Amino acid sequence: MPNGLDKDPIEIDFTPPFRRIDMIDELEKMANLKIPKDLSSDEANKYLVDACLKYDVKCPAPLTTTRLLDKLVGHFLEETCVNPAFIINHPEIMSPLAKWHRSKPGLTERFELFINKHELCNAYTELNDPVVQRQRFAEQLKDRQSGDDEAMALDETFCTALEYGLPPTGGWGLGIDRLTMLFTDSQNIKEVLLFPAMKPQDEPSAKAAAN
């Protein structure tokens, strides 16, 4: 596929099966890290801050554990995903709506599909326990209060709906905008979105109207 005007084309191999990357395990291997198991602890946060400094990985404030992990994963793992690859088993702290992993404590049953270093798909087993969901929202609130606008706010209506009973459910979303980026060799999602690119026409000046 094309790779800009001044670079050689990129060859992408879609031959299955796609590679599977276990997020925390592979991050520790590639960056030579030993991340504390309790990701909600101050110890884990400090460890990840130091890791970003060590590898010169830029993470704008607030330096929440979720943001630090996301930047490290982008630097070490997503950059290797030219051919289609699944990044799997995201930590609970990064996946407030995903159900806990049935055999790996602290992780969730979630995957993201990356092609040419861009996320194309996000999917997970839906969390259907209202008690745990409220706890997750409470943890997200801490990040919002420290300035992370991407952290989720408490959705009381959603939690109440869960209390009425939600059967085991799976969520899956594929971004048509991301797919269009892939097909059109676009590096910024704003290049393929119609509405943000639209600008209102300038109002005619009084002088022009008079003419």
Wavefront OBJ file of the C-alpha trace (Angstrom):
o trace
v 0.000 0.000 0.000
v 1.151 3.650 -0.425
v 3.305 5.237 2.257
v 3.257 8.932 1.493
v 4.819 10.751 -1.435
v 8.506 10.253 -0.633
v 8.653 6.749 0.881
v 8.591 3.255 -0.517
v 5.208 1.470 -0.400
v 4.471 -0.736 2.603
v 3.705 -4.400 1.984
v 1.091 -5.804 4.360
v 0.657 -9.558 4.676
v -2.940 -10.525 5.490
v -2.212 -14.256 5.591
v -3.926 -15.805 8.649
v -3.539 -16.513 11.452
v -2.852 -12.975 12.662
v -0.244 -12.548 15.386
v -1.494 -12.329 18.981
v 0.344 -10.048 21.399
v -0.314 -10.498 25.114
v -0.129 -6.852 26.194
v 1.623 -6.865 29.568
v 3.771 -9.961 28.966
v 5.045 -8.689 25.625
v 5.582 -5.150 26.908
v 7.725 -6.495 29.739
v 9.767 -8.589 27.292
v 10.334 -5.870 24.712
v 11.110 -3.086 27.211
v 12.853 -5.282 29.779
v 10.370 -4.275 32.478
v 8.907 -5.974 35.536
v 5.672 -4.080 36.079
v 4.135 -4.394 39.584
v 1.113 -6.706 39.540
v -1.141 -4.226 41.358
v -1.549 -1.640 38.613
v -3.742 0.542 40.819
v -0.897 1.078 43.294
v 1.333 4.135 43.616
v 4.283 1.786 43.155
v 3.070 0.770 39.692
v 2.460 4.382 38.705
v 5.964 5.450 39.756
v 7.482 2.452 37.978
v 5.760 3.383 34.724
v 6.728 7.051 35.065
v 10.361 5.951 35.406
v 10.005 3.603 32.427
v 8.717 6.424 30.217
v 11.607 8.628 31.305
v 14.108 5.846 30.659
v 12.910 5.283 27.096
v 12.043 8.925 26.375
v 8.359 8.074 25.858
v 6.399 11.328 26.027
v 3.244 11.264 28.156
v 1.541 14.624 28.739
v 0.039 15.220 32.164
v -1.849 13.870 33.981
v 0.493 10.925 34.493
v -2.165 8.358 35.318
v -1.276 4.675 35.133
v -3.698 4.182 32.257
v -2.116 6.938 30.155
v 1.417 5.769 30.930
v 0.609 2.204 29.910
v -1.095 3.404 26.742
v 1.976 5.422 25.699
v 4.370 2.542 26.408
v 2.183 0.093 24.496
v 2.043 2.520 21.572
v 5.816 2.905 21.578
v 6.822 -0.742 21.954
v 3.923 -2.857 20.658
v 1.761 -0.896 18.223
v 4.822 0.123 16.222
v 5.421 -3.563 15.413
v 1.887 -4.086 14.072
v 2.339 -3.458 10.351
v 0.869 -6.827 9.418
v -2.488 -7.453 11.121
v -2.028 -8.286 14.807
v -4.246 -8.606 17.855
v -3.182 -6.981 21.111
v -4.993 -8.992 23.787
v -5.608 -9.234 27.541
v -5.747 -5.555 28.468
v -5.510 -4.713 32.191
v -8.756 -3.950 34.015
v -7.493 -0.442 34.743
v -7.485 0.269 30.980
v -10.827 -1.415 30.229
v -13.617 -0.191 32.527
v -16.422 -1.776 30.478
v -14.755 -5.149 29.837
v -15.282 -8.266 31.934
v -12.428 -9.630 34.006
v -10.348 -12.415 32.476
v -11.584 -15.807 33.654
v -8.061 -17.196 34.216
v -5.697 -14.188 34.470
v -6.316 -11.949 37.510
v -6.149 -8.207 36.876
v -6.704 -8.563 33.101
v -9.778 -8.462 30.889
v -11.078 -10.471 27.954
v -10.425 -7.792 25.364
v -8.575 -7.443 22.079
v -7.707 -4.709 19.596
v -6.821 -5.347 15.960
v -3.987 -3.237 14.543
v -2.982 -2.912 10.892
v -0.192 -0.645 9.671
v 0.282 0.574 13.278
v -3.313 1.848 13.530
v -6.114 0.447 15.670
v -8.889 -0.881 13.454
v -11.087 -2.883 15.813
v -11.840 -3.014 19.554
v -13.767 -5.876 21.161
v -14.347 -7.426 24.564
v -16.602 -9.522 26.750
v -19.071 -7.049 28.263
v -18.940 -6.527 32.022
v -22.413 -7.401 33.349
v -21.856 -7.168 37.114
v -23.313 -3.854 38.402
v -21.257 -3.924 41.627
v -17.955 -4.325 39.790
v -19.040 -1.780 37.159
v -19.642 0.858 39.833
v -16.207 0.110 41.300
v -14.635 0.551 37.860
v -16.406 3.893 37.365
v -15.190 5.013 40.808
v -11.610 4.232 39.763
v -12.137 6.172 36.533
v -13.419 9.135 38.541
v -10.045 9.411 40.269
v -8.358 9.790 36.884
v -10.911 12.393 35.771
v -10.317 14.385 38.937
v -6.591 14.396 38.186
v -7.264 15.881 34.755
v -7.708 12.916 32.413
v -10.625 13.926 30.170
v -10.652 10.491 28.510
v -11.507 8.685 31.750
v -15.141 7.610 31.950
v -17.670 9.289 34.224
v -20.143 7.363 36.373
v -23.156 6.286 34.322
v -25.770 5.588 37.000
v -28.454 4.772 34.423
v -26.229 2.110 32.894
v -25.434 0.589 36.297
v -29.135 0.534 37.203
v -29.897 -1.226 33.924
v -27.251 -3.834 34.751
v -29.012 -4.495 38.068
v -32.065 -5.686 36.139
v -29.900 -8.360 34.564
v -27.700 -8.478 31.477
v -26.887 -11.876 29.966
v -23.327 -12.693 28.861
v -22.624 -10.301 25.994
v -19.762 -9.473 23.677
v -19.022 -6.028 22.276
v -17.286 -5.567 18.919
v -16.627 -2.366 17.002
v -14.785 -1.782 13.734
v -14.058 1.809 12.802
v -15.059 2.532 9.201
v -13.067 5.766 9.548
v -9.960 3.755 10.511
v -10.544 1.392 7.584
v -10.794 4.402 5.264
v -7.493 5.705 6.692
v -5.885 2.379 5.785
v -7.230 2.372 2.227
v -6.424 6.038 1.544
v -2.985 6.207 3.186
v -4.160 8.851 5.644
v -2.112 9.504 8.787
v -4.683 11.620 10.653
v -8.268 10.543 11.229
v -9.438 14.109 10.530
v -8.427 13.585 6.899
v -11.240 11.057 6.415
v -13.992 12.472 8.626
v -16.536 14.653 6.848
v -17.957 16.747 9.655
v -14.830 18.052 11.465
v -13.405 19.065 8.094
v -16.447 21.112 7.146
v -16.179 24.808 7.853
v -18.969 27.364 7.589
v -18.678 29.723 4.673
v -17.411 33.163 5.557
v -20.167 35.688 5.879
v -20.006 38.220 3.025
v -18.628 41.538 4.155
v -20.804 44.636 4.035
v -18.562 46.047 1.296
v -18.917 42.924 -0.841
v -22.667 42.913 -0.321
v -22.844 46.544 -1.427
v -21.004 45.699 -4.633
l 1 2 3 4 5 6 7 8 9 10 11 12 13 14 15 16 17 18 19 20 21 22 23 24 25 26 27 28 29 30 31 32 33 34 35 36 37 38 39 40 41 42 43 44 45 46 47 48 49 50 51 52 53 54 55 56 57 58 59 60 61 62 63 64 65 66 67 68 69 70 71 72 73 74 75 76 77 78 79 80 81 82 83 84 85 86 87 88 89 90 91 92 93 94 95 96 97 98 99 100 101 102 103 104 105 106 107 108 109 110 111 112 113 114 115 116 117 118 119 120 121 122 123 124 125 126 127 128 129 130 131 132 133 134 135 136 137 138 139 140 141 142 143 144 145 146 147 148 149 150 151 152 153 154 155 156 157 158 159 160 161 162 163 164 165 166 167 168 169 170 171 172 173 174 175 176 177 178 179 180 181 182 183 184 185 186 187 188 189 190 191 192 193 194 195 196 197 198 199 200 201 202 203 204 205 206 207 208 209 210 211
